[in-house]
Amino acid sequence: MTTSPYSGLVSGAIRKARWRLLPMLIVMYIMSILDRVNVGFAKNALQIDTGISDSAFALGAGIFFVSYAIFEVPSNVILSRVGPRIWLCRIMVTWGLVASAMMFATSEVSFYVLRFLLGIAEAGFYPGVLLTLTYWFPAKVRAQANGILLFGFAGALVIGGPVSGALLDMHGIGGLKGWEWMFLIEGAMAVVVGIVAFFVIVDRPHAAPWLTRPQQDALQAVLDQEAAEKSVDSPHTVMQTLRNPKVMFFAVNFFIVQIAAYGLIFYLPSQVAQILGQKIGLMVGLVTSIPWVLALFVVYFVTRWSDRHHDRRRVTVATLYTIFGVCVCLSAHGSPVFAIAVLSIGASTYLSGTPIFYAFLSERLSGLGIATGIALVNSIGNLGGFVAPSLRTYVEQHHGGSAAGLYTLGSAALLAALMLACMPKGWRRVAAAPVRGAARPDAALNAMAQRRV
């Protein structure tokens, strides 16, 4: 991690941060994903009760990502100024209230409006969490920190299937439909978690009462040194970031792979129900969770390997996205057991690639540029979630059914992998030479100590 005499202090600080911050961030992320994709579990029942068509459902499922993209960069800039504690908790409480209000989506118009509002409410959450991790975890351990956070994504889909299925089975209790209970309860859970998080999240190392002062100084010195050593051509303002070709390359790449990811995630419950020949309920929810259970283990080991082989991250992500694309294509054929198996491998490789992708990106940005860059890449990337449902529905209706839809999604993942493999050589590494005048960690620590005296 570092060869300075303070390596023990830095390691201790990172270890404490993992146990103090990551569990809360994981729970928050679980609620984020649950309230974002539970519409996939409600799909069949919602359409039967409200008469919403397949094309209208696809548009409503995807419109979330339009408002999410519009407000994501401003949200992350605000977070960089007011701190994660206030802003992340504000986001959570707001989206929880809107998510509960989804129980009133009784027509196409109300469905569109509420999904659009949900995107506004949640905008900036995931890039905000990624930005928060850059305040706490040095580059050499950041991929694994990002990967541990992705436990929340997999965890949401592991527990989300059975929980959402069980809530759908509450149909008729209290005069509410099953999908109404699902939206109401899962949204309320997010509000409660957001309130609790306000008392757990800490903005920066120097604000953490559970770190000793030497640990605070040591960790901050390493983080400051890393920021100074980043490439001199890294954008440092909002406008520079928005115009930076490297950032736009990553944004387009993430957009393409998200088409494959959300085209699969939104329709996975329906696909599993079709494979099993059953309606969506507890059993389908349990089977749907299988790919994400495997992903929990794979993400941990792959991101840990990535941190140990720091210079191979680009090749690692390209390889993982290739496997993801192939598995999505293969899931269109074979027995139910085979289909679930390849979907499980695909889900694992997609989730493993994402935290390494963001670690690779964050190493090339600094200052306000890292807040803007992460948000921009995530916002443009997540527009793939807007395109995916409509694209898959169109292809399936006009070009050969569900197999053609899966081929399209798999091809998107393969294209994203090809882009990374062909990335311009000058973009692959961060300049090793520090910026003139950058302080070494030990010098920075001495300066901090003198200021405190």
TITI-255292 format. One record per atom (N, C-alpha, C): residue in one letter; y, z, x. Coordinates in steps of 0.001 Angstrom, whole numbers, plus 500000, padded with zeros to 6 digits. Atoms other than C-alpha are relative to their C-alpha. Layout:
N
AYZX;...
//
This chain:
453
M498798500000500828;M500000500000500000;M501245500000500858;T498901499995499033;T502389500898502817;T499541500716501244;T500402499383498738;T502079501838506496;T500960501099500409;S499023498971499661;S504992504276506415;S499367501378499916;P500520498642500086;P504487508051506867;P499980500536498575;Y499896499516501374;Y505229508374503158;Y498955499394499081;S501015500645500818;S502150506467501995;S499289500989499091;G500639498982500835;G500569509687500771;G500870500383498816;L499077499684501098;L503658510512498720;L500040498874498976;V499951501141500922;V503801507005497259;V498717499920499191;S501282500057500711;S500098507038496408;S499912501090498936;G500017498907500968;G500459510410494721;G500901499720498815;A499071500320501084;A503464509232492729;A499415498935499076;I500612501058500810;I501646506087491574;I498865500555499162;R501117499401500736;R498603508108490592;R500502500795498795;K499434499246501114;K500728510435488472;K500585499074498931;A499407500940500956;A502572507503486881;A498928499338499150;R501093500605500768;R499273505929485886;R499558500917498869;W500511499080501009;W498169509046484049;W501068500425498999;R498925499532500880;R501563509949482583;R500570498900499094;L499328501075500731;L502873506553481468;L499050498991499371;L500840501086500493;L500075504026481091;L499254500324498705;P500673499746501286;P498104505809478323;P500925499819498796;M499063500157501111;M501219505939476120;M500353498534499787;L499682501423500113;L502122502326476890;L498832499216499414;I501173500668500556;I498557501268476083;I499923500213498495;V500025499721501443;V498677502995472685;V501080499199499280;M498915500782500597;M502025501343471964;M499618498529499921;Y500381501404499985;Y500645497970472951;Y498892499708498991;I501038500147501022;I497587498496470745;I500633499793498633;M499350500126501296;M499874498984467755;M500755498674499891;S499283501272499996;S501923495932468756;S499071498849499637;I500935501092500243;I498926493616468830;I499378500116498614;L500625499791501310;L497372495159465731;L500904499484498890;D499071500434501047;D500490494550463640;D500365498527500120;R499690501415499817;R500878491063465090;R498883499107499469;V501123500889500319;V497382489685464467;V499195500446498788;N500792499577501150;N496129491708461487;N500103499034498829;V499885501019501037;V497352488846459339;V498767499093499992;G501221500801499949;G494225487015460534;G498892500615499172;F501003499336500821;F492039489638458857;F500352499931498514;A499571500059501396;A494117489489455682;A499953498589499429;K499832501409500380;K494016485678455588;K499308499635498693;N500746500462501167;N491279485028453042;N500413500727498737;A499641499217501188;A492108487879450645;A501444499748499584;L498592500251500294;L495850487271450921;L500175498656499301;Q499882501322500606;Q495449483594450095;Q499427499977498580;I500594499954501341;I493188484310447124;I500935500691499017;D499163499212500909;D495580486908445659;D501376499386499769;T498627500502500103;T498839485050446307;T500081498485499819;G499986501448500120;G497846481386446255;G500648499291501169;I499420500632498810;I499297480740449731;I499006499005500584;S500874501060499497;S497889477456451064;S499695500192501484;D500348499928498585;D496268476937454465;D501187499628500885;S498861500432499187;S499303475065455807;S501133501015499948;A498955498975500125;A501705477715454461;A499629501244500800;F500442498848499215;F499607480472456023;F500197499732501483;A499839500346498589;A499608478649459355;A501464500081500412;L498574499942499694;L503395478282459225;L500488501442500041;G499576498603500034;G503898481929458267;G499463500799501169;A500582499294498849;A501506483169460962;A500756499662501275;G499327500429498786;G503362481142463573;G501479500278500049;I498542499852500013;I506966481701462449;I500443501308500647;F499743498756499276;F506767485215463877;F500495499718501413;F499708500259498597;F506960483681467346;F501338499300500199;V498693500634499890;V510130481724466607;V501085501060500135;S498997498932499926;S512250484803465897;S499756500878501222;Y500348499217498811;Y510403486659468653;Y500618499350501243;A499475500714498839;A511427483962471146;A501519500038500054;I498536500037500045;I515065483840470011;I500613501295500526;F499391498699499687;F515683487556470506;F499394500697501213;E500709499297498933;E513418488310473456;E500846500208501258;V499177499850498799;V515780487632476374;V501114501025499790;P498985498955500221;P518691489626474837;P499399501410499954;S500638498691500081;S516278492468474116;S499678500556501376;N500363499504498672;N515057492678477712;N501227500304500855;V498756499692499293;V518609492532479079;V500531501361499553;I499558498692500517;I519512495469476810;I499139501107500594;L500892498979499446;L516429497376478001;L500348500300501449;S499668499783498597;S517454496862481633;S501250500854500150;R498755499235499936;R520770498557480796;R499885501387499377;V500083498698500679;V519841501367478388;V498736500768500364;G501225499337499590;G516367502108479761;G498861499813499022;P501173500218500850;P512803501757478433;P499811501053498919;R500297498915500945;R512657505139476709;R500626499752498640;I499305500213501265;I515270504419474053;I499599498671499380;W500130501339500577;W514714500698473662;W498583499701499524;L501369500250500438;L510915500510473527;L499668500778498731;C500270499196501191;C510794503321470982;C500750499449498787;R499251500630501099;R513506501650468886;R499253498786499466;I500756501186500400;I511492498449468880;I498802500396499146;M501232499613500695;M508334500248467775;M500251500480498585;V499723499456501333;V509830502137464862;V500450498875499063;T499504501099500838;T511606499017463593;T498884499079499570;W501051500930500395;W508582496767463723;W498971500690499105;G500940499298500868;G506392499463462128;G500446499967498547;L499468500044501369;L508669499556459097;L499836498602499395;V500145501366500511;V508646495770458780;V498527499660499776;A501429500271500145;A504876495620459325;A499452500601498709;S500418499397501273;S504360498021456414;S500513499193498816;A499418500789501082;A506662495883454285;A499236498707499754;M500819501194500214;M504176493003454736;M499134500129498760;M500774499820501222;M502354494521451758;M500700499352498797;F499244500644501078;F505097492886449630;F500042498477500146;A500044501456499799;A504293489359450890;A499121499381498915;T500759500481501159;T503252488022447485;T500246498530499694;S499740501419500194;S504571484462447802;S500213499362501362;E499793500680498738;E505031481824450466;E501341500376500627;V498667499686499481;V508762482569450790;V500040501411500577;S499982498621499503;S508315486339451124;S499122500148501238;F500868499978498821;F505483485757453605;F500751499477501221;Y499207500552498903;Y507736483563455759;Y501074500986500462;V498868499121499677;V510675485996455588;V499525501235500756;L500474498771499369;L508654489073456492;L499407499733501385;R500517500328498677;R506854487373459372;R501150499710500974;F498836500276499162;F510216486155460697;F500682501308500407;L499388498698499705;L511667489681460442;L499136500818500958;L500894499276499087;L508599491099462188;L500201499515501428;G499731500535498673;G509293488770465117;G501291500543500585;I498727499423499536;I512899489998465331;I499802501452500423;A500184498567499742;A511803493640465182;A499221500246501290;E500861499761498843;E509144493297467879;E500487499304501264;A499532500791498862;A511099490937470163;A500327500884501206;G499705499280498764;G511178492181473731;G499041501107500339;F500866498856499700;F508380494728473497;F499123499747501226;Y500919500232498887;Y505779493183475812;Y500733499727501312;P499268500164498731;P508245491842478418;P500729501263500407;G499366498726499686;G510017495191478161;G499046500949500693;V501012499160499353;V506812496996479042;V499704499476501403;L500218500572498671;L506191494578481927;L501150500337500941;L498838499630499189;L509719495220483167;L499928501471500388;T500140498568499718;T509096498966482902;T499006500231501134;L500993499842498936;L506021498602485111;L500573499647501369;T499378500327498715;T508175496974487817;T500880501137500498;Y499211498839499597;Y510255500176487824;Y499128501099500602;W500894498917499611;W507162502220488666;W498906499606500986;F501180500380499224;F504440500188490404;F500348498902501006;P499758501008498970;P504826498343493741;P499101498777499791;A500672501287500234;A503633494729493953;A498503500052500288;K501404500006499600;K500337495531495658;K499077500699499008;V500826499376501037;V499142497584492679;V500436499559498608;R499426500347501306;R501056495816489908;R499042499196499133;A500933500778500816;A498346493368488832;A499043500917499253;Q500913499085500677;Q496004496247488099;Q500742500822498944;A499218499295501014;A498777498153486308;A500198499116498777;N499891500937501116;N499417495044484201;N498677499860499272;G501318500144500600;G495682494750483645;G499608501210499170;I500282498793500777;I495329498357482539;I500787499973498698;L499216500154501226;L498143497684480077;L499288499064499024;L500708500954500849;L496102494739478783;L498778500615499337;F501010499264500753;F493475497294477802;F500480500189498564;G499450499847501344;G495827497757474875;G499762498768499155;F500255501246500728;F495461494093473918;F498540499947499558;A501422500024500340;A491687494194474109;A499647501145499063;G500288498849500842;G491631497676472603;G500415499777498561;A499531500284501364;A493660496503469611;A499007499123499269;L500930500908500645;L491158493754468952;L498602500598499898;V501265499280500130;V488204496074469566;V500032500910498770;I499931499077501135;I489340498748467127;I500624499338498781;G499321500652501109;G491453496384465048;G499049499342499037;G500966500639500874;G488446494509463745;G499373500975499023;P500594499034500927;P486555497496462343;P501022500715499112;V499006499278500802;V489737499329461230;V500568499104498911;S499443500910501003;S491266496311459510;S498954499640498958;G501066500286500957;G487912495459457963;G499766501146499037;A500201498838500863;A487488499003456663;A501157500168499015;L498856499899500899;L491022499024455221;L499959498923498916;L500169501044501012;L490339495720453479;L498975500416498957;D501025499519500942;D487309497394451899;D500534501083499064;M499380499012500898;M489717499924450270;M500591499348498755;H499457500767501123;H490531497251447688;H499811500750498674;G500049499361501318;G491403498808444332;G500360501469500007;I499651498578499934;I492045502351445557;I501508500161499798;G498589499765500275;G495339503637444168;G500714498803499398;G499393501185500594;G495908500315442472;G500479498970501009;L499575500941498963;L496517498541445795;L498843499110500431;K500999500913499464;K494692495552447164;K499670500402501434;G500424499618498659;G492803495883450433;G500991499586501073;W499065500458498979;W495259493794452432;W501327500760499914;E498790499182500123;E498156495865451041;E499819501333500707;W500292498756499286;W496509499059452293;W500045499767501516;M500057500286498566;M495938497420455694;M501401499916500598;F498638500129499485;F499584496421456195;F500738501335499955;L499278498738500173;L500922499749454881;L499596501023501061;I500484498942499104;I498750502043457002;I500229499629501468;E499847500375498597;E498834500066460248;E501470499954500412;G498572499938499699;G502627499715460052;G500486501425500158;A499597498584499922;A503051503450459415;A499515500629501302;M500517499489498724;M500885504182462449;M500939499647501151;A499077500416498940;A503313502204464628;A501262500852499997;V498804499156500100;V506273504245463366;V499729501367500640;V500350498682499452;V504515507514464241;V499874499934501521;V500171500144498550;V503532506277467717;V501347499806500684;G498676500214499422;G507107505099468357;G500795501280500143;I499298498711499938;I508501508547467583;I499418500877501105;V500649499194498958;V505946510276469823;V500357499467501391;A499736500617498695;A506624507810472648;A501360500393500564;F498672499617499535;F510266508868472808;F499955501252500878;F500120498748499245;F509128512222474219;F499053499879501198;V500958500201498911;V506687510690476730;V500531499029501059;I499549501036499075;I508295507582478297;I501145500524500869;V498949499651499043;V510456508095481394;V500524498702500613;D499402501263499579;D512895505425482564;D499675499617501437;R500127500309498570;R512677505632486381;R499389501188500736;P500598498891499244;P510975507723489097;P500897501222500130;H499127498846499797;H514062509900489644;H500229500811498728;A499870499261501258;A513998510914485973;A498706500688499588;A501317499452500348;A510349512053486042;A499878501442500462;P500128498596499598;P510042515865485992;P498642500325500596;W501344499743499498;W506348515575486867;W499781499420501402;L500047500396498597;L507128514013490285;L500830500962500828;T499183499206499097;T508277516093493212;T501149499137500520;R498872500776499490;R511590515080494752;R499590499080501143;P500455500937498957;P509899513671497888;P499213498813499428;Q500733501104500622;Q507570511622495662;Q500950499027499318;Q499005500861500640;Q510536510319493670;Q500675499091501025;D499302500757498963;D512343509260496835;D499080498971500661;A500927500895499314;A509261507737498466;A499673498778499145;L500343501112500879;L508281505624495473;L501189499068499795;Q498824500839500218;Q511833504436494836;Q500347499205501253;A499705500713498761;A512264503516498505;A499111498767500159;V500908501144499911;V509185501276498426;V500399498913499007;L499581500975501015;L510337499608495207;L501288499292500413;D498741500604499541;D513825499048496658;D499757499030501149;Q500311500871498876;Q512380497582499837;Q499365498696499525;E500627501209500537;E510226495155497861;E501044499074499383;A498948500812500619;A513259493991495899;A500818499276501057;A499211500608498932;A515109493344499162;A499248498887500711;E500808500961499256;E512226491342500636;E499629498766499198;K500345501169500807;K511894488881497782;K500776498783500472;S499415501266499551;S512764485250498309;S501490499958499732;V498547500051500130;V516465484638498879;V500454499054498918;D499609500921501057;D516429481828496312;D499613500498498616;S500292499422501309;S515318484164493528;S501285500115499194;P498794499870500817;P517774484042490611;P500354501461499797;H499567498612500122;H519872487193490238;H500860500258498764;T499227499825501226;T521788486607486994;T499248499346498846;V500647500562501181;V520859485661483440;V500056498475500030;M499850501451500037;M522236482119483688;M499231499326501128;Q500782500573498904;Q520667481473487101;Q498518499966499643;T501407499933500385;T517317482553485702;T499670498940498962;L500240500980501060;L517617480357482621;L499947498578500536;R499967501345499429;R518286477340484861;R499001499819501139;N500865500053498826;N515702478134487531;N498727499205499716;P501180500834500277;P512945475472487773;P498680500759500144;K501228499212499868;K510329477989488947;K499714500764498714;V500171499215501222;V510897480180485898;V499575499094498852;M500359500919501068;M510729477182483573;M498578499474500174;F501384500417499754;F507485476067485231;F499038501047499449;F500855498933500502;F505919479452484504;F500061500089498477;A499849499915501450;A507317479420480960;A499186498920499297;V500768501098500600;V505821476012480152;V498503500240500165;N501409499721499756;N502525477029481726;N499472501049499025;F500431498931500900;F502344480211479666;F499993499512498550;F499964500584501341;F503321478273476520;F498700499253499703;I501202500806500216;I500361475937476966;I498761500875499839;V501197499161500098;V497796478670477560;V500037500868498744;Q499915499214501219;Q499125480668474600;Q499592499190498768;I500510500833501093;I498355477723472326;I498496500229499847;A501447499762500039;A494715478186473268;A499686501423499555;A500298498596500283;A494861481987473067;A500206500350498528;Y499728499607501381;Y496529482411469678;Y499299499103498992;G500809500834500875;G494749479437468173;G498612500576499814;L501292499324500092;L491608481421468898;L500123501349499299;I499880498629500507;I492847484941468088;I500245500036498493;F499675499983501419;F494363484175464673;F498798499631499129;Y501086500517500819;Y491231482386463486;Y498638500560500383;L501279499448499578;L488559484423465261;L499262500712498860;P500728499388501120;P487767486589462190;P499383498963499060;S500534501048500881;S487384483464460032;S498855499251500666;Q501043500703499276;Q485325481764462728;Q498719500819500057;V501175499130499960;V483009484761463088;V499367500100498609;A500529499953501356;A482684485001459297;A499202498742499681;Q500711501263500215;Q481666481336459222;Q498692499971500775;I501220499964499184;I479170481853462049;I498939500886499352;L500932499037500584;L477617484857460283;L499665499682498545;G500215500300501412;G477888483404456783;G500337501169499096;Q499601498832500790;Q479636486556455478;Q501508499983499779;K498578499844500213;K483033487466454033;K500567500968501029;I499363499130499011;I485551489246456258;I500048501420499477;G500047498589500345;G484945492978456115;G499601500782501236;L500342499133498871;L483578495762458281;L499032499318500962;M500993500628499128;M480599493778459607;M500632498907500859;V499325501050499236;V482698490770460612;V500957500625501017;G499101499314499083;G485228493170462139;G499282500536501223;L500770499468498883;L482545494791464276;L499572498889500957;V500424501112499146;V481226491456465538;V501198499391500718;T498791500550499389;T484780490205466177;T500450500828501194;S499570499136498900;S485336493172468478;S499170499814501265;I500891500134498839;I482454492201470795;I500677499303501180;P499362500642498839;P484443489705472932;P501004500900500711;W498953499176499408;W487184492268473486;W499430501234500682;V500673498903499285;V484753495044474457;V499650499549501417;L500320500534498674;L483511492871477305;L501270499820500821;A498742500245499289;A487105491986478186;A500545501273500637;L499515498735499449;L487939495668478726;L499462500240501404;F500620499783498692;F485515495843481639;F500410498916500999;V499704501106499100;V486234492409483099;V501430500087500514;V498595499905499587;V490020492917483142;V500164501025501113;Y499848498939498994;Y489699496132485127;Y499552499527501369;F500545500380498695;F487520494680487888;F500695498770500576;V499354501210499488;V489228491279488135;V501401500312500532;T498650499681499531;T492758492716488414;T499943500874501255;R500162499195498788;R491546495251490967;R499688499100501192;W500310500959498937;W490054492392493005;W501251499222500375;S498785500765499734;S493336490478492660;S500962500776500894;D499102499203499166;D495355493344494143;D499494500079501444;R500548499940498644;R492991493448497119;R500111498658500716;H499879501349499421;H493279489670497655;H501314499400499495;H498667500254500536;H497000489442497020;H500409498538500089;D499522501356499767;D497509485931498409;D499212498932499248;R500825500975500717;R494908484293496135;R500234500049498493;R499779499800501430;R496492485088492778;R500121498687499227;R499832501272500705;R497445481512491880;R498644499357499725;V501320500592500150;V493907480227492482;V499164500803499014;T500749499142500911;T492464483201490615;T500354499703498553;V499580500263501376;V494531482554487490;V499538498616499555;A500439501352500347;A493777478812487566;A498505499967499693;T501444499954500232;T490055479547487817;T499672500677498681;L500254499268501242;L490134482073484976;L500378499166498775;Y499589500844501121;Y492048479696482690;Y499047498820499809;T500988501074500112;T489540476935483479;T498757500477499244;I501170499436500683;I486629479144482419;I500323500249498526;F499562499754501371;F488595480144479303;F499943498713499176;G499983501262500733;G489136476517478278;G498613499459499735;V501369500491500169;V485511475546478845;V499267500807498930;C500686499151500970;C484262478512476807;C500475499731498571;V499492500308501339;V486540477715473859;V499366498711499485;C500637501262500407;C485165474157473794;C498527500218499660;L501432499775500215;L481555475371474051;L499719500799498730;S500222499169501185;S482020477817471146;S499847499173498730;A500153500875501173;A482014474820468789;A498542499623499765;H501391500455500095;H478274474346469378;H499045501177500221;G501038499036499711;G475026476261469518;G499795501022498904;S500352498953500953;S473599479267467755;S501112501030499891;P498994498930500094;P475678482220466507;P500050500890501234;V500033499152498808;V474538484281469508;V500697499296501163;F499365500760498926;F475601481517471912;F501508499938499789;A498575500107500296;A478963481099470178;A500726501307500307;I499379498693499720;I479732484836470355;I500014500265501497;A500076499769498546;A478617484928474006;A501101499247500737;V498982500765499268;V480919482116475164;V501406500423499580;L498703499470500405;L483799483488473075;L500319501294500752;S499812498758499248;S483269486814474828;S500443499718501430;I499612500372498630;I483468485185478255;I501413499432500000;G498667500582500081;G486526483193477190;G501080501045499811;A499020498936500231;A488356486253475877;A500219500812501268;S499902499209498772;S487607488129479104;S500812499282501073;T499287500735498956;T488897485380481370;T501469499805499642;Y498588500120500406;Y492076484848479331;Y500743501298500272;L499322498718499816;L492931488556479350;L500089500386501467;S499947499688498573;S492111488862483044;S501063499178500706;G499016500851499358;G494360485958483935;G501430500390499712;T498621499718500401;T497435487155482066;T500700501038500875;P499289499035499137;P498264490328484094;P500205499489501414;I499824500564498663;I497708488455487365;I501111498953499979;F498932500981500178;F499958485658486100;F501364500678500061;Y498706499316500011;Y502779488127485431;Y500293500699501324;A499778499425498673;A502263489873488775;A500490498920500958;F499595501144499176;F502561486476490486;F501446499612499712;L498627500332500396;L505753485774488514;L500996501047500482;S499037498942499692;S507420489149489078;S500277500111501491;E499789499964498555;E506960488855492852;E501058498988500453;R499040501047499657;R509338485869492769;R501360500224499361;L498739499704500675;L512163487525490844;L500474501387500398;S499449498688499674;S514503490454491449;S501255500230499183;G498766499650500688;G517463492286489948;G499936499703498518;L499952500368501409;L518588491192486503;L499136498780499733;G500845501183500145;G516617488000487135;G498593500342499553;I501364499654500388;I513318489835486720;I499949500377498518;A499952499665501432;A514351491216483305;A500096498736499167;T499812501245500739;T515529487800482142;T498798499079500151;G501097500922499747;G512704485850483763;G498743500360499239;I501197499576500730;I509859487906482299;I500168499739498509;A499752500205501432;A511476487768478860;A499990498523499651;L499944501429500288;L512140484025479068;L498604499383500021;V501359500538499915;V508603483199480186;V499178500452498804;N500779499487501123;N507124485434477507;N500450499396498675;S499495500519501277;S509405484126474744;S499617498535499814;I500406501406500099;I508824480439475491;I498483499897499912;G501457500014500048;G505167481137476140;G499466500327498628;N500507499579501297;N504733482888472836;N500327499027498881;L499841501071500979;L506079479853471008;L498689499237499829;G501338500540500182;G502536478706471636;G499304500626498813;G500550499352501185;G501646481232468971;G500527499405498715;F499458500705501162;F503900479307466585;F499312498651499828;V500595501331500046;V502384475947467485;V498509500062499665;A501464499963500059;A498736477047467615;A499422499915498589;P500640500073501330;P497946477753463919;P500196498653499319;S499734501287500649;S499619474589462635;S499267498870500715;L500704501031499243;L498155472473465445;L498517500013499687;R501439499914500278;R494640473746464853;R499697499552498573;T500217500412501392;T494949473309461069;T500111498488499853;Y499803501453500097;Y496262469746461454;Y498814499245500596;V501101500695499331;V493557468696463913;V498714500131499186;E501221499796500776;E490790470226461795;E500002499190498714;Q499924500718501273;Q492034468541458613;Q499980498491500175;H499841501441499838;H492613465085460094;H499143499376501096;H500691500584498843;H490426464698463181;H498651500648500294;G501385499641499713;G486926466040462744;G499589501437499825;G500457498666500320;G486802469619461496;G500225501033501088;S499757498847499128;S486535472916463332;S499705499703501464;A500320500319498604;A484950471452466473;A501182499322500685;A498838500678499416;A487949469180467031;A501127500980500277;G498979498980499780;G490269472158466631;G499725500812501248;L500360499222498808;L488379474115469276;L500122499170501275;Y499806500869498841;Y488361471132471646;Y501475499927500391;T498559500074499732;T492144470933471308;T500483501272500695;L499596498726499398;L492592474626472110;L499462500113501426;G500583499935498666;G490219474444475075;G500701499081500981;S499287500935499135;S492035471405476438;S501348500558500441;A498725499385499634;A495317473341476374;A499813500973501161;A500263499052498907;A493815476080478570;A499693499263501297;L500320500776498801;L492454473476480976;L501252499360500597;L498745500559499511;L495880471831481224;L500826501057500726;A499275498909499338;A497475475197482064;A499399500305501364;A500669499764498714;A494884475711484799;A500340498909501001;L499668501120499117;L495591472257486222;L501425500116500527;M498618499818499560;M499329472982486349;M500092501004501142;L499959498984498951;L498774476121488411;L499349499494501283;A500677500539498816;A496358474346490719;A500892499020500758;C499122501001499394;C498991471643491366;C501421500514500219;M498664499428499799;M501947474016491740;M500567499564501352;P499384500386498717;P504418472830494422;P499800501081501061;K500326499059498930;K503591474433497766;K501130500983500279;G498878499121499705;G507084475832498241;G500175501135499018;W499864498955501023;W506703477943495076;W498880501030500065;R501218499182500046;R503419479583495987;R500144501342500693;R499866498759499230;R504650482282498364;R501404500551499906;V498701499346499897;V507439484791498547;V500358500082501471;A499582499908498603;A509468484706501734;A499724501384500547;A500377498705499439;A508201487439503992;A501156500708500668;A498894499386499274;A511452488006505838;A500918500737499062;P499100499258500865;P513657490724504340;P501403499432500036;V498601500391500050;V517180490013503257;V500770500791501033;R499236499321498953;R519695490846505982;R500608501290499452;G499419498727500398;G520704494453505787;G499092500841499136;A500897499220500847;A517703495561503740;A499489501206500768;A500436498764499350;A516703499123504494;A498490500102500001;R501418499706499970;R513213500045505596;R499751501223499132;P500258498853500860;P511450502582503342;P500371501334500627;D499696498707499406;D511814505374505870;D501504500191500143;A498552499895499906;A515496504592506438;A500610500292498640;A499487499760501352;A516075504465502695;A499766501445499587;L500292498609500348;L514411507845502317;L500971500952500703;N499062499156499276;N516609509358505013;N501378499958499357;A498696500131500660;A519690507971503282;A500035500785498699;M500070499243501254;M518567509466499968;M500082501492500278;A499988498573499687;A517955512809501583;A501395500478500371;Q498644499614499608;Q521426512832503122;Q500937500065498799;R499135499980501182;R523036511998499777;R499728501227499136;R500337498855500852;R521175514877498111;R500514501324500577;V499575498738499366;V522291517459500670;V501436500346499599;
//
